[in-house]
Amino acid sequence: MDFITFKEKFSSLMFKIIQLFEILVAIFITIVIIFMLYNLISRVTNVDIFQMSSSDFSSFLASALTLVVGLEFVKLLCQHTPENLIEVLMMAISRQMVVEHLNTFQMLLGVLSIVALLAAKKYLTSKANTKETTEELKEELK
């Protein structure tokens, strides 16, 4: 066995091990999210919703949106696609904008960031999908 073959086999093995670790981390994060969801539900059921203050609601919203960002991150770990990456970034920025009390400039930056991510999603990912679809059609025609 020559060095190039060994290097290719070793690289392939390392890639598979890293993918396995990513899946294990995704499973672990999902389990933690499930426990946190249980905590969130139990916290809400113990509070009289009609007596809930705005700070209680802000705390609930922050926790709920954090779980949503965590779920999007798990999705990204399972499927490495540009769409998933953009969705994680949009959720994280949106969460920050909703939960934190941002000043006008920070809010403007958040909105512009989301607009830029939406533009990237529309133009960059659609081109990649069109290229993949074109290649699939060429393969089917052969």
Steps between C-alpha positions, in 0.01 A plus 500: 500500500648828394485828687225659285264206552570503875441875513166468315383215724608687814324818383184303424510335842551834677211653305269214605607534864434874493156441348426251777603754765277763338205261518577419864518871585170556316338219702637641825377852417157360409477320835591819685241693295233245597582546870503877461164485321360305794637769736348773286158333495504432874600860569212633292242265650599607852438868422157658470513617139250780566727633775822467295710814491686625195832397653367146552385491139838632381673225696266238351555636149878502542497137613264388224696675227826360635354151461397582142853615419632179657269290283611685188861436601429127536349508153818664374716233663296227331484661157776735393314718251521871432126529566537354850794727578306807391198390706714458813649845453159658437352334808791609718482860379120505531517361853749767601285774348180380670639418843756776556412864526711630214559861410395631159837444334526142625144430383585643157809278480289197592241577234769560238667173599177308454440670163852404391444139613169484313669635186779244539244225544308606191790557264781276620307190594267513200802506268650199677169313481462588131850369430428174687165459324663561161768238574233250616302555180813446289564174685143382442523579128816291456 
